[in-house]
Amino acid sequence: MSKTKVFSMPLLLLVLLTASCSRGEEALFEPGMGGVRIDLATELPETRADVAEGSLNTDEFKVELINSSGVIFKRWETFAEYKAQENEGIHMNAGHYKVRATYGDSTASGWGAWFFMGEQEFDVKPQEMEELSVVCKMANVKVAVVYGENLRADYQDYTATVSNSRGSLVFGKDCTEAGYLPVGTLSVNMELTDVSGKKLYYRSADVSAAAGDFITLNLDTKAAPQGGMGLSLDVDYGTNDKTVEVGISDLFLPAGEPELSLTGFDTETGQLSFVEGNNPGEASATVSWDPKASPIKSLILKTQSSYFEDYKLPAEVDLCNISSSDKELLLKYGLVFPEMSGEMTAAMAKIQFEDLAEKLEFTDDVEANTHTFIIEVTDSKEHSATKTLTIVPQQASKSLSEIQPGNVWARRAYLTLNTDGDPSKLTVQVKESGTELWYTPEGTEYSVSGKTSSATVKGLKSNTKYAFRAVYNGFAAAEAPEMTTETELQVGNAGFDEWTTQTHSFVYNFLGKHEHNIDWDLPWTNDQWWAVNSKKTMPSSTSVVSNNWNWVRFPTVAYTTDANDGKAAMIYSVNVGDWLTSTASVGDRVAGELFIGTADDSGNHSSDGHDFGSRPDILRFHFKYQSVNSETFYVKVELRSGNDVIASAERSDVGQTSSWTPMDMPLVYADEMQKATSIYIIFKSTTAEKPEVIGNYNLVIRDGKSEKGNFGSILYVDDIELIYE
């Protein structure tokens, strides 16, 4: 564990309750009442806890007041909470009290599990305020392990497990970090693996540990009496400045009867309780015996467990004489144990339950929720030992984070589920408003990170009100408020069957000025969604000399009955040129545009988009394309929320297509939680900056009407559809 700047500190916690040296008549009290006012500060003198600078904040300490009967009658979860509520002091009955300040969890074990505590008794006298100081010190035990040179040289692997009845720490061969344990007598178990792969096990005598101790275990091999194998263990009680040597040698191995010890289980009740779906950490039973004087003969495991019954696991086995099929079953379903058959030359064996425990699920049936294991070990001299263990999984929490409107689409919803168990076991259930059936829609997808699961709920109905809830192992959380899915909206005039034909008048020169009228098509009747850029090629007058008016002025968009169904839009490039120049090399060449929005009187976009409140997944339309000189057409769709584009798709790579063809354009969302407010679609006859045209070309538009002029690539579009998945 990397450390920046580290203090070694007994934490000085000052709880000031205005002292006898500064008593005063600062407040009026009821008869028989006095008062206290608490202030809290920290100092960082030397201690044994690895506390980084600035990592302890007095505002985070819990403060409790306790009366003479031992009852906590006032508590503030943080000192900050106290200051916000009680900055004028607390009025209380005169009497004898105690103040307690704590930081951390007294029952925790781990690499950064600090725990500090301080207590001080005081008296409250009538009509007076009292002041008091409390020193808060590290109140658990710090432990480190140092492996010696002989151990490192002689063994390929080694592990030390330091534990007591309330917790354990496992120090691997490369572990250099110190950890913390609750106060309690410690034991040290060593597992060594020699160069041949053979495992050896050793156990220390008990090591006493008091609050505030920093115990460093110096572990190394040494020659035991009579040439036996042993370990030396040096214990440094740093706060007491003394060193105690405890040898782990043959003298401390079981000399007579076999022994059973537990790790992770309560030493008095034999129970292991944890939140279902979590790995509880090491949970094992260790069997120790004297392999020389009295080798083990049988190690029987008896089981009373609904889990074993469900998977047809053996209710009783002798691990010293187990069939291959039973062994395979037990290992498959989570029980871990060493090879016990043959000559038992080892001195220790461990049965590990943590993987099995992780598979157990909570049930409200108390009997089925308790899994009981009885271990009976017997040696060759008929000495025996028995332990009864119970594993009781606790129900995991489950909840849904607040569902925002943007989380719910037309046919799916994005939800966040939370638990203190295994988030991969969370599922979502939905219920339609007005019904009683809860179900999980097919195709729902989950993605786990930490203790949360992000769910994509699919298969919903559009414009339907749903309630949602989280489910874990068959147990459901309270339902979230109902939300309504979006309506599957479509764009207006999506089949291009509605058109308005207007008359455009302009003046042209040919042996004098002449006025002429031309019909042009607009893609709407009443509700206007679409616009065209035809006015770019239809100004009100021209100096171009021509005796053929449609050569000098003609719109860029028209409708046609050459459609996928009914009518269709045809979008084409136009050149305003001289009729005498058949190549149409002069004048302005304009690509035809059909788009959602409005156009001004010059054919430019005056607005883009139309109000739209749904989020589709795919834009689908039918088209065919008559290309000039291998040009390609252009199409783009955007969904917007205000001025932000939240989804889009575009194509500019499609060329000549002689028959009606469907095209799907999946929308890519930049923000899946933001609601849409408008939609924009545009079609262009070509992607070319200067479109190619053919002079003296015969263009067939509405109802087979033929017009001759300078025209280029033609895009036919019909039957737009927005797809919701």
N, C-alpha and C positions, 0 to 999 in steps of 0.2 A: 504494500500500500504506500503510494508516494505521499510524502508530507511536505507542506510548504514550511511554515514556521510553527513549531510545536512547543507548547508549554507543558512542563510537568507541574501539576497544580492541585493541593487541596483547595477546593473552591471556598472562599470566604463569603458567606451569605449573610448579609446584615438585614435583620428584620427589626425595625425601630418602632417601638411602641412607647413613646415619649417618656423617659425614665424618671426615677425618683430624683435624680440630680436636676431635672428640669420640669418638675411637676408644676402645674398651674391651673388657675381657674379659667381655662380657655373656653369652656362650654358649660351650659347649664344642664344638669343631669336630673332625672327623676330620682326620688328617694331610693337609696340602696343601689344606685347605678353608678358605673364609672365608664371609662372609655379607653380605647387603644387606637393608635394611628400607625399604620405599617409603612415602612420604607424599606427598599430592598436594593442592595448594591453587591457587586462582586469584586474580589481581588484575586490576583493570579500568582500566589506564591508557589513554592515547589509542591508537586504531587506526583503520583504515579500514572495518572490518566493522560493518554495522548490526545489532548484537546487542542485543535488548531485555533490560532488566534482569531477572535471574533466569532467563533462558532457557538459560544454560549452567550445567551442574552438574558438578562435578569427578567425581562418581560415574559419569557417563556417558562419560568419556574411556576410550579403549582404551590399554592399556599393553603394551609388548613389550620383551623382553630379547633382545639379539642378540650372538652370540659373535664372536670375532675372524675367523671364516671367513665371516661375513655370514649365518649361519643363525639364524633366529628359533627359539630353543629354549624360550621360555616366553612365553605370551600370556594376557592376561586381557581378555575382551571388554568389561568395564567395570571401572572402579576399585573399584566397590562389590563386584564379584566377588572382586577381589584382597583387599580388606579382610576379607571373610568367610572366605577360605581361608588367607591368609598373614600374619595380623596379628602373628605372632611373628618374621617375617623369613624369608629364603630362604637356605639353605645351598647354596653352589656352589663349584666348583673355582676356585682362584686363577687369575687371568688378566686379559686385556683384554676389555672388553665395551662395549656401547652400549645406552642406554635410549632408547626412542622413545615419545612420547605423541601421540595423534591424536584429532581430533573431526571427524566428517563424512566425506564421500566426495571423494577427490582428483580423481575423473574426472567429477564431476557439474557440470552447468551449469544455471542457473536463477536465479530472483529471490531465493531465500533459501538458496542452496546454499553455506553457509559451509564452509570447511575450514581447520582449524588443525593445526599440526604443530610439534614441537620434538624435537631429538635432542641427546644429550650422551654423550661417551665417558667411561669410568671404568675404574679398575683395582680388582680384588678381591685382597687380600693375605691370606696364611695367618693364621688365628687372629684376624682382625680384621673389624669391621663398617665399611662405607663409607657416606658420605653425599654426596649430589649434588643440584644444582639444575638444572632445565631451563626455559628460556623458550620458550613455545609461541606462535607468531605466526600471523596469517592467512597461509595458504600458497597461496591461489589469487589470482585477479585480479578486482577489482571494476570494473565498467564502467557508465558513465552516458552518455546522449546528450542534448544540448541543441540544439534547432533554432533557427536565427537568424530575424530579422525578415524579411529578404528572401525566404527560403525559404517562410515562412508566407504571405507576401503574393502570391507569384508562382505557387504550385502548390496545386492542390486536394487532393492527397494525396501522401504521401511516407513511405517506410519505409527504415530502415537495418538491415542485417543485419551484426552483428559476430560474427566466427567465427574459429576456428582448427581444427586437425586433430582436436581432441578435443571440440568442442562449438560451439554457436552461440546467440545471443540476437537476437530480432527486436524492434526498437523502432518501434512505430507512431507516427503523427503526434501522438497525445495521450499517449504514454507518458512519464511523469516518474520512473519507478522505476529504481533501479540494480539490476543483476544481477551474477552471478558466473560466471566461466569458469575452466577449468583453465589452468595456466601454458602459454604457447606464443605464438608470433608471431601477431598478430591481423591480419585484413584487414577492410575495411569496404566493403560493397556498398550502393549507394543506388539505389532505384527511385522516380522522380518521375513524377507525373501532372499535366500542365498543364491549363489551363482548357478546352482543346478535347478532353481525354480521351487525348491522345497520351502514351505512356510513354517515358521516357528512363532510361538506366541508366549509372551511373558506378561506378568502382572505385578504391580508394585504394591507395597503396603499402603495404608491410607496416609494421605498428606493433609495436615490440618491447614485451613485457610480462613483468615479473618478479614473483615471488611477493611479495604484499603491496602491489602497486600498486593505486591507485584512479585509473582513467583516465577522464577526462571528455572526450567528443568534442563539440566545439562545431562544428556543421555549419551552413553558410550558403552562399548563392550569391555569386559575385563575378565580375567581368569578367576573363576569361582573356586572355592575349596574343593579338593579332590578332582581338580581338572574340569569341573562342571562349567556350564555356560551361565554368564550373568550379565547384568547391566548396572551401571552406577548412576545415581540420580542425585543431583545437588539442588537443593531448594533454597533460594534467596528470598527471605521475607524482607523486602526492601524497606518497608516502613519501620521494621523493628531492628534493622541492621544486624541480622544474625543469619548464619548459614547452617543448614541441617543436611546431613547426608543420609539418604535412605537407599539401601542396596536392593536391586531387583535381581535376585539370584535364586538358586535352588531352594534356599531356606524359605522363600516366599511362595513357592509353587505348592499346590495342594499335596500334602503328604499322606493324607488318609482318604477321607470321603470326598467324592466329587462335589463340585460347587456350581451353582447357577447364579449368574449376576445379570442385571438388566441395564440397558442403555436406552433412554428415550421413554421408557415406561415409568410410571410412578412406583418408587421402590416399596411403598407400603401397600397400595391397592393393586399394583400390577396393571393399571389401566393406561391406555394411550388414547387421548382425545385430540382431535384436530378437525379442521374444516375439510369436508369432503372434496376430492379432486386435487388436493395439494399433496405433495410429498412431505411427510412430517419430519424429515431429517432422519438421522440414524435411529432406528427402532429395532433393537436386537436383543437376543438372549445368548449369553456367552457361557459355555460349559467348560469347566477347568477340571483337570484330574492329574494324577501322578502316573505317567506312562510306564515307569519302571516298577513301582511298588504295586500298582493296582490299575491296569488299563481298563478302559471303558468297554462294557459288554453290550449295552443297549441304550438307545436314545429314542424314546417313544414320544411321538407328537399326537395328541388327541385333539379333535376339533369339533366345536359346536358352532356352525356358521352357515347362514343361508347362502352365502357366496359359494361355499364349498358344495352345498347341495345343488345349487343352480348349475354348476359346471361339472357335477359328478366327480368331485375330487375325493380322495380317500379320507374317511373320518378318523382313521387311526393308522399310523405307519411307524415302523421302526427304522430310523434313518441309518442304523448300522446294518440293516438287512432289508433294503428296499428294492422292489422290482424296478426294472428299467422303465416300464410303462407308468408306474406311479411317480417315479422320479421326474420323468418327462412332463407329466401333467402338472406337478407342483411347481416346477421351474417355469413352465409356460404361463401359469396364472399368478406368478409374482413372488412365490416363496423362494428364498435363496439360502442354500446350505452347502457345505463342503462335501466332498467324497468321504463317506464314513465307513465303508466296507473295507475288509482286509485287516492287516495288522495296524493297530492304532498306536503309532509311535509319536504322534503329536501330543501336545499338552493342553490344547485348547481348540474349541470349535465354536463357530458363531452361526446362529440361525437368524437371518435378517428378514424383517417383516415390512420394511418401508415401501418396497415396490408393490407388495400385496395390499398394504393399507391404502395406497394411492388409488387402487382400483375399486375400493369399497364405496358404495353409494349410500347416502342417508335415506332412511325410510321412517315414517311415523309409527311403524310397528316397533315398539321398544325391544321386544324379544329378537326380532329379525335385525334390528339395528345394532345389536351387541354380538360381536364375534369373539368367541372364547377359545383359547388355546392352552392346553395343559401339556407341560414338558416334564417327562420323567426320565432321569438318567440313572443308570445302574452300572457299577464297576464289577470287576471279576471277583471281588470279595463280598459282593451283594450289598455294598454300601450304595445308598441312593439319595437323590435330591429331587424335589418337585417344585415347580413354579406354575401358577395359573396367571395367564395374561388375558386381558380383554382389549379389543380395539373397537372404539366407538366413534364413527365419523359424525361430525356435527353438520347441521344443515348449512349450506352455502347461501350467502346473500345473493340477490339478483335484483337488478333495477334497469330502467331505461333512462338515458339522459333526456333532457327536455327536447321535445320534437318541435322544430321550427317549421313554419309554413313551407320554406324552401326544400325541406327534406322529403316532401310528399309530391310525387309526380302523378301522371295520369294512370300509369299501370305499375308503378313501383314506389318504394319508399326507402330512404337511407336512414338507418337507426344506429345508435350506439348503446350497447348493452354492457353492464358492469357487474362484477362479482368479486368476492374474496376467495372463491374457489378456482376451478379450472375454466377459463373463459371459453375454451373450445367446446365445452359442454352446454353453453348457452344457446337457446333457440328463441325465435320470435313466433308468437301466435297473434292472429288477427281475428276480429269479429266484425261483421257488417252490422251497422246500426239497425236496430229493430229485430235482430236475431239473437239466439243464445249459443250458437255454435262457434267455438274457438278452434282454429286450425292453423297449420303452418303451410303457406302457399308453396307449391312445387317450384323448384328452381331457385329458392332463396340461397344467397351466397354469404359466406362469413369470412372475415379476415381478422386474425387475432394479433394484438399487440399489448404486451404487459397483462393487465387484468381486465382489459376491455376487448370486446368483439364488435367489429363494424359489420353490420348486416345490410345487405341489399335485398330487400323483400320484393320479389317479383310476382307476377300473376294477379295483380289487383285489377279491379274494375274501375273505369274512369267515372268521374263525377259521382263517387260513392263515399259515404261517410264510414270510417273504420275506427275501431278502438284497437290499441296495440298493447302487448305485455311481454315481459321477458319470462322465460321458463328455464329452469335448471333441474335436471334429474326428475322431471315430472311435477315439480312444484313451481307455481306461478307467482310472480309479483303482482302487486295491484296494477290495474290497467291504467294506461296513460289517457289523458283527455282525447276525445275523438277528433280526428282530422279528416277532411274531405279531399279526395283525389282530384286532380285537375281534369277539366273537360278536354276531350280529344278534338280540338279546334282544327278547322281547315281554312285555307285562304279563300277569299272570295273569287267568284268566276273561275274556279279551278279548271273547268273543262273548256274555257274560252268559247262558250256558246252565246254569250251576251255581248253585243257590239252596238255601238252608236256610230252611224255614218254622218259626217258633217261636210259642209261645203267650204272650200277654201278659195278665195279670190286673189288673183295677183295680176300684175301688169308685166308684159314682156315686149321686147322690141323686134319687130320684123316688118321692115318697110313702114315704119311708124309704130306708135304705141298701141298695144292691144290689151284688152282686159279678158282674162279667162278664169273659169271656175273649174275646180278639181275636187272630187270626192276623196275624203280620207277617213280612215276607220279608227275608232277609239274603243278600247276593250272594256266597256261597261255599259249598263243601261241606267240603273238608279244608284246602286252602291258602288262607289268608285274605289277600287283597290289598285288597279294597274294604270300605268302611264306609258307614253311612247315619246321618242325623241324626233318625231316626224317634222316638227317645225324647223329643225336644223336645215332641212333641204327644201323648205317651203316658205321663204320670206315673202313679203307682200309685193316686191318688185324686183326686176333683174335687168341688167344691161346686156345680158347674153342675147345674141341675135339668133333666133331660131324660128322656123315655121312649124315646128312640132313641139307643142307646149310641154308634153310629158318628158321631153328630153332635158328640160331646164328646171322643172319643178315636179317632184313626185315624192310621196311619203315613204317612210322607212318600214312601216308595219301595216299589214292588212290581214283580213281574215280569209279563210279558204274552206271550202267543203271537202278538200283533199285532206281528210282528218283521220285520226285514230278512231274517233267517234263523234258524230255531229259536226261541229265546226272546230277549226284549229287556228292558232296564230302563226303567221309567217313573217319572219323578221329577216330583212335582207339589206345588203349594202347598196348605196346609191351614189352615183356621180352626177353632179350638176355640171354639164359640159356643153360643148358646141355640137350641134347635130351634124356638122360637116366633118367632124373628127370621129370616125367610127371607133378608134381605139380609146376614145374618152380620156385622153391624156391631159386635159386641162380641167380647171374647175376644182371644186371641193369634193373629196370622196369621204363618205360618212358611213360608219357601221351602224346598222339598225339596232335599236335597244328597246326592250320591253321590260319594265321594272315595276316593283311595288312602290308607290309614292305618287308624286305629282311633278309635272313639268311646266316651265314658264312659257311665255309666248315666243321664246327663241329656241325652244326644244331642250333647254338645259334642265337639270334636276333642281326643282325648288324644294323638294322634301323627299326623303328616303324612308320607306317603311310604313307600316300600318299597325294600329293597336292590336296586340296579340298576347294572350295570357297563359299559353300552354308551352310545354317543352317536348317537342317530338324528337324522335331518334333518327329518322331517315326522310330525306326529300326524294320522292319518286315522281318521274314524269315520262311521257312518251315523246319521241322525237324522230325526225329524219333530217338529213343534212346534205344539201347540194353544194359542194365545195368548188371554189375557183382556185386553180394553182395551189392545191394541197393546203388551203387554209383550214384552220380549226376554229370551232366556236367557243364561247365562254359562258359559264353559268356560275353563279355564286348565291349562297343563302347565308343569312346571318340572323341569329336571335339576339336581341338586345334587352338589357335591363337599364332603363334610362339611356345614358350615353355609353355604357359599357357593353362590349360584345361578349356574350357569355358562351356562344356556340357558333360554329361556322363550318362550311364545306364549300369547295369550289373545284371546277374542272376546266381545263383549257387545252386538253390533249386529244379531243375526239374529232376525227375528220369525216370524210365522205361516208354516208350511210344511206342507202337507197330505199330501204323499207322502214316502216314504223318499228321502233325499238324502245323497250323500257330501259330507264337508267335509275339506279339507286345511289344516292349520295348520303352516306352516314354522317351525321353531325358530330363534330368533336367539341366537347364541352370544356371550357377553361374554368368554369365555376359551376359545379353541380348543385350547389345549395342556394343559388340566387334565382329568384323568380323572373320570368320573362315579362316584358311589357310591350314589345313590338317585334315584328318580323320583316325582313327585307330580302327580296329575291330579284336578281337581274339576269336577263339573257341578252347576249350580244351575237350578232351575225358572224363576227370574226374577231380574232385576237390581234389581227394585223393593225399596226399603227396607221398605215395607209392602205386601205382595202383595195384588192384587185377587182376590176369590173370588166364586163364585156360590152362593147358598143353595139348599138342596134340590136339589143337583145329583146326577145319577146317574152314578157313577164305575165303569167296567168295568175290572177288573184281571185277575188270573190266571185262565186257563181260562174266560173269559167271565163270571166272578163279578161281580155288580153290587152296589155299596154306595152309599147315599144320604148326602150330607153337604154341608159347606161347602168346596168345592174350587176351586182357581184354575187357572193355566196348567199345562200338562202337557208335559214334554219326554221323548221316546222316544229311547233311545240303544242302538246295537247295533254289533257287529263293529268294535272298536277295532283299529287296526293301526299299528305304528311302521315308517316307511319309511326305508331307508338308501340314500344315494346315493353 
